[in-house]
Amino acid sequence: MQRACEPIKASLRNNRNPLLYNSFLASSPPFVAIFQFMSKLWQARFFTTVNQLRDLPTTTAPEIAFAGRSNAGKSTAINILTNQKGLAFASKTPGRTQHINYFSIGGAHVGQHRKDPTRIDEIEALLVDLPGYGYAEVSGSAKLHWQKLLGDYVQRREQLAALVLIMDSRRPFTELDIQMLEWFAPTGKPIHCILTKADKLNRNESTNALRQARQMLDSYVDEDGEGFPFTVQLFSALKRIGIDEANDKIIDLLGLTDVERDPNAVLIDPVDSDD
């Protein structure tokens, strides 16, 4: 059914008539009938990938890094926030993606899906997709490599403005999530926690998950007893919960000004993944 509807869907989208397109989506269960304003994050495009700290780009633009367990929905969150289905890669074997992937914001002068060269001196910010962590199937040597790569990057990278920690709302603050928090907290930079798959929680469970997460984050204080700049929210790619909140927070943490809003902008279809 979904494949058969694709030509109709594409035709209506190309006509740029949101009323017709929205009506079609509303009558078709596989799709979601929602339009959202454009975001500057939609400009994201692949910039580079590195496997060693010595190969990190020499750019000076602010970076915001996305970290999380291999099955927490990190790639899905990045793709939904950038409105691109395949920007962040989710390996079919969780835990096998071992590189740091960079996506640039700005520095391009045509549409996000075109292949014109990125003008490095005009890049405004960088989104950084860190390797997922926490899968037992990964070899010990690979785990040690990731640990050093992640730890050194989040602790020493001067361009890193903030960390986005992606956690499954049903299983937040695993041992490795806490390790990531404690690596990054001494920098004094902000951490924004995104609790994914919130659609799988009922109202009471959602309230409790958010309350408990805030309590956990509030328990971290510096040497003077002051709290760290940690924030948290609920998020669901499938039900489009918390997307605007996450977008606005990331834009703010990067010090960017968002693009002019376009009420006719069309969203990608939602994805529910265990990446």
Beta strands, then each sheet from edge to edge (+ up, - down):
strand 1: 45-50
strand 2: 63-68
strand 3: 100-106
strand 4: 123-129
strand 5: 160-168
strand 6: 191-196
strand 7: 230-234
sheet 1: 1+ 3- 4+ 2+ 5+ 6+ 7+
end
